[in-house]
Structures are given as C-alpha cells and as structure tokens.
C-alpha cells in the first residue's frame, strides 16, 4: 500500500491575506486579525481596548468606514461595534462583549482554476491508497474536489473522504482520503485538548484508524502545527513544542494500547534540528521520518517547502518501528511546486506556466509499506 501526505494550500478558496508571495506580506493582516479577534472577547471594553481596536482597524483601508477592507471584514449580527457619527471620528460605544454579537473575518478569494487542477494532477501522480490532506477548506470542498476535479484531470477518485473541522477559522483543516480496500474504521479528534497554557492544537491532531487491504490496522495522526509566519518567533516555537509533546503522548498511549503500525503525517512547520520537534525526533523517540529511511529515493534536495532547501523541511511522515520495518520504498513528488523565481530549479508540470499555477508551495511525500 502507498501512504502520502500533501499540503494542498486550499483547493477552491483561500484567505486573501494568505495568498501573498511572502510571509512578511501576509503577517500584518493575520496578526491584526488575531489581535482584533482577541480584543473583542474582552468582557469590558476599557478606553485602552477601544483605542487599540480603532488603531488596528485604521490600518486597513475601509474597515472603519465600510466594515470591510482588502483582507478583513467586520460582521455585526446584533448590535454594532462601531458608531459612525456624521463628520466626526468613528467611535466604539458598546461597553463590552455582551453588548453586541459579531466578529472579524478574513476576506477570501478563489484559488486559480489551473492551480486547483494541478493539485489534482499531483494527487493523480501520487497514485496513493491513503492521502493525508493538509490545508483543505472543509469536508464539503474536499468531497467536491474528489468527485468533480480529480476525474477531469484523469486521476482516480477516492472511496472515502473525511475531514473534521479544527480550531483554525481560516479554512485550513487536515483530512484524509482513502481508496481501494483501505477503510476508515475509527476517528478521534483532539481539537479540545488543553494544557496549562490553553488549547494545544492550531488545527487538530486527527486520528484515523484504517484497515488495510491485508487486514492490518494502520493508525494515522494527521497534523498541521503552528506556522512560523504568524506571530512572534519565540511564541510560535513554544506552541509547536507543546503540539509535538502532545502528539508524542498520544503516540505513546496508542503504542501501549497495542497499535503497532502508526504514522504521524503532515506539515509540522519546523525543521528536524529545531528544539520544538525534540519530543518527536529526540528524547528517546523511536519514530523514523521517511526522508531519512534507507529506502527513501530522494532528489538531493533536503526540504519539502518552496525551493527544497534545508530550512524548508517542514513536511513529515514519521513511522513507528514496526511500520518503518515494513517500508519498501519512499519518495518525494515535487512537480507541483514552482521552484525559484523563474520556476527553473527543478522539473514541474507542463501545465504550470507561472507561480500562481502551482499546485502548492509544498512537495508531497509518499511511502510504500507492505502491510
């Protein structure tokens, strides 16, 4: 059987702020969105809170005056956050969270049709039995992609499509698709897992138990850790460390429960040498990443994101010892990525004529396992 993981970076729609060419461009809008969403939850809107709200909103042209800007939108459901007197500055007159119902949203825009089709072409090239999907909008969109897009690019549809909405309201969830005789028989979500600092997972650590065609149980922990591009570097590193620690706990619990074949797959948003991944890659861990497995067929590029440099090693398939022992070969599918400024660093699909046509900024990883 073949197992793959692929960060598809949305299939049909994506938050406009996340479609910038660099992290620096998207960081301001995403951080402002996060801060606004936090401030409006305050039970009392002090003068300091009101001032900060107005200052942040003023940075986004149109948000104060019309309730929407290029990247952000204010949704008022009952009551109004803002009071707009004629010929006077905008004010906040509500005294706290209980005085109105509403929220901020990220504006969305369609993913280019060619990019969506190229995502389907890469999935077709993977020809995988089980696909772990990162950054899919929702289950409805994933099902639509499976039924309507894959056949149009001569890729086989999957028999099962599952996704559990996670903690990120930007529409970047983790899911799974299986085909042939590989059936999902149990699902567990960890969206509500907490520690002394609060909610642990930025999206989810979704557990999918799959019965393989040979009748074996394969447990998949599908993850998408906290991004480096949104927030202070120290804080995001702490978050990823908490997430890695919790995944290690779940993995150890399942090993103790008798699971032998376990894979932790997805975008961990961190390089192998960094301390946030210590619980998974060091500290007595027995997990093996497919990219360091002796049967991995690489292309001499150590990374999975962007140009494939060492600093772009963000995607993983980590395997338990007994699963790793069953590997027959593994590899990387990079033809959906636009490499370098001119797309000439490595081969890509002929249907990718420009960076915006790329299937993703992430290469897909695959591994063949005899179970």
N, C-alpha and C positions, 0 to 999 in steps of 0.2 A: 504494500500500500504506500501511497505517497501523501505526505503531510506538507502543507505550505502555510506561510504567513505573509501577508501583504498589506501595507498601509496604503489604502486606495485614495486617501485625501479627498473624500466625498465623491459621490457618483453623479448627483444631479444638481445639488445646491450647496453653496459654501458661504460661510460668513465672509462678507466683503473684506473685512479687516484682516482675514487670514489668507487672502489671495494676493498679498503684496509680494514683491520679489525677494525681500529680505526680512529677517526677524525684526530689525530695527524699525522698519516702516510699520509693521503691524503692532509693535509693542505698546505704543502710546494708546492706541484705541482700545486694545484689550485690557491694559492696566486701568484706563479710565473707566471702562465698562465694569470691571471688577470692583473698583472703588465706589462707584456710584451705587452698584447693587448692594454693597455692604452698608453704605451710609443710610440708605432709605430704610434699612431694617432697624435703625435706632428707635427705641420707644419714645424718646424725646428729641425733637429737633432743636438743639441749642443754637445760639447765634453762630457758634463755630461750625456746627454741622451745616447749617443753611449757607454760610459763606463758602464752605468748601464745595458743596453741591453746585452752587451757582458758578464758582470759578472753573470747575471741571467742565460743566456744560457749556460755558462760554468758549471753551477751546474748540468746540465742534460747531461750525457754522450752521445755523438753522435749528439747533437743538433747543435753544432757549425760546426762540421766536415762533417756530413752527412745530416743535416737538419731534423733529427728525433731522438728521444730518447724513453725510455720506456713509458713516459707519454705524451710527447709533440712532435708536428711536425710543421715545418715551411713550409708554402705554398707560393711559389713565382709564380705569374701569369704573370706579366710583369715587367721586370727588376729584379734586385737581391738586397736583403737587405745586404747580406754578400759578401765580396770579400775574396777569399781564395788563396793568393799568395803561390807559392811553397816554402816550407821550411821556411815560415815566419808566424807570428801570423795572425789569421783571423781579418779582418777589416770591418768597415762599412763605405762605401764611398758615399752612397746616402746622400743627404743633408736634406731631409725631406720627408713628407708623399707623396707629389706629384711626387716624383721621381721613385716610384715603386708601383705596386699593389700586395698585398699579405696579409697574416695573419698567426696567430698561431692557431693550432687546438689541441684538446685533443685526444690522441690516444684512440681507442675503442677496446673492446674485447667482445666476445659473452657471454651472460648470460648462465649459465649451463642449459642444456635442462631439467634436473629434476626440477630445480628451477622454470623455466617457467611453466612446467606442474603443479607444486604445487601451483603456483599463480592461475592457472585456477581452481584447486580443491577448493581453499579457496573461490573463487568467486562462484563456484557451491554451496558450503555450505551456503553462504550468501543468496542464492535464492532471490535476491533482484529485485525489479521493476526498480529502478534507482540507478546506481552506479556512484559516483563521483570518478574519477581516478586521482591520483597524481603520477607524475614521469613516464609518458608514453612518448616514443620516439617521436612519431608523429601520425597523423591520419591513415596513411597507415599501420603502425605497429599495431596500436590498432585494425584496421579492420581485419588485418591478424590474430591477436590473437583471435578475436571474432569468425572468420569463421573457422580457422584451428585448434586452440588449444583447445578451450572450448569443442567442440564435442568429442575430443579424450579422455577427462577425464570425460565424461558423465555429462557435465554441459551444460545447455541450452544457446544458443547464444542470443544476444540482437538484437532487431529490428532496433535500431538507434545507431550510433556511431559517436560522434562529438568531435573534438579537434581543437583548434586554436593555431597555433604556437605562443609562448610567447617570452619573452626577453632573455631567457637563451639558449645559443647555445650549451649546453651540452646534449640536448635531454631529458629534464625533465619537460615536459609540463603537464597542467591539462586538463582533458577532462570529458566526460560524456557518459554513455551508458544507454539506456532505453529499456524496453521490455513490452510486453503485450499491454495494451491500454494507455500507458503513452507516449505522443508525444511531442517532442520539437517543440515549435511554434515560439520562438523568441530567438535570440542570440545577446549579446552585449559583446564587448571586451574592456578592459581598458589597453592594452599594452602601449598606448601612453600617459596615464595620467601623468601629471607632477606637481610638486610644486616648491618652490623656490630653492630646492636642486637638482632638475632634475627628471629623470624618477622614478616613485614610485615603481612599482611592479617588483620584481625579475623575475617572470614568467608572471602572469596575474591575474586579478580578473575577471574570465569569468562568465558572467551572462547567465543562461539558464532558460527560461520560459517554463514550462512543463504543459500541460493539462492532468490532471489525469483521470483515468477511470470513476470517479464520476463527471467529468466535471469541477473540480476546477482548479484554476491557482496556481501553485507552482513555486516560484522563487528561484533558487539556485545560490549562489555566491560561486564559486569553487576557492579555493586559495591554494597557497604554498608560505608561507612567507620566507624571507631571512634566510638562515641557520646560525647557531651559529658556524659551523665548518670551515668557510672560511672567514677570515678577523679578525680584532681586535674586541674584545667583545663589547666595547662601541659603535663602529661604526655599528656593526650588530644590536645591540639593538635599536639604533636610526632609522635604516632602518625599522625594524619591527614595531616600533611605528608609523612611517609615513604610513606604509601599513595598520595597524589597523585603524588609523584615517581616511584614505581614504575609507576603506570598511565601516566604520560607516557612513560616509557621503552618500555613495551610498545607504546603507540600509535605512537611514532616508529619502532620496529622494524617494525611491520606496514606503515606507510606506505612504508618503504624496501623492503619485500618486494613492493610493488606493489598493496596494497589501497588503493582509492580511497574506498570508502564505509564509514566507521567511525563508530559511535556509542558513547559512554561513558554508560551509563544507570544510574540507581539513586539511592539515598539516600546522599549524601556527608556528611551530618551537619555541614554548615558553610555559613555564608553566603558569597555571592560575594566580598565585600570582604575577607574574612579571609585572612591570610597562608598558612595551610595549603593553600589552593587555588591559590596562586601558580603551581605547575608546570602546572596545567591551564587557568587563566584568564588568566595573565600570562606573564612570562618568555619572550616570543616565541611563545607558543601561538597556533595558528591555529584553535582549536576555538570553535564558536559554540553557546551554550545556546539551546534552543528558546524560552525565555521572553523573550529579547531579540531574537529573529528578527523582521524586519519583517512577516512573515506570521502572527505569533502573535496569536491572538484572546484577550486577557486579560479579567479581570473587575475590574480596578483594585485587586486585592489582590496584592502582590508575593511573598507567601510561599506555601509548599505545605503546611506543617505547622500544625496547630491552627487558630488564628484567621486565618491567612493574612497575618500581619504581616511586615514586612521581616526581622525576626530569625528568622522561621520558614521562610525559603527554604532548604530542605535537599535537595530532590529535583531531579534534573537529567536532561536529555538533551543531551549535548554532541556536536556533529557536526563531522566533518572538512569542509574547504572544499567538496569536490565533492558531499558529501552535503547540506550546507546549501544549496547552489545548486539542489538538486532539490526543496526543500520547497515545497509548495503551500499549506499552512496548518497551524497547530498550536493547541493549546488546553489547558485545564485542566478536569478533572472533579472538582468539589468537593462534589457532592451526597451523598457517603458520609460526610462529616465533620459532627460536632456542633459548630457554631460558637458560642462564647461560653458563659456559664453556663447560659443557657436555650435554647441552640440556635437563636437568632433572628438571628444575624449575617448569614447567607446561606441560600438555599434548600437543603433536604436532602430525601432520600427520605421519602415519607409513612409508610413502614414504620419510620422512625427516630423513636421516641417518647421516647427518653431517651438520655443519653450512652453508656450501655452497649450500645445498639443500633447504634451507629455502625459502619460498615464498617471504618473506620480513622481514626487521627488525621491521616493524610496524604491529600492530594488526589492524584489520578493525573494525569500529564502524557501528552499524545498529540501526535503529529506525522504528517502525511500527506506522503509522499515519492514522487515519480514515478521509481521505479527498478524 
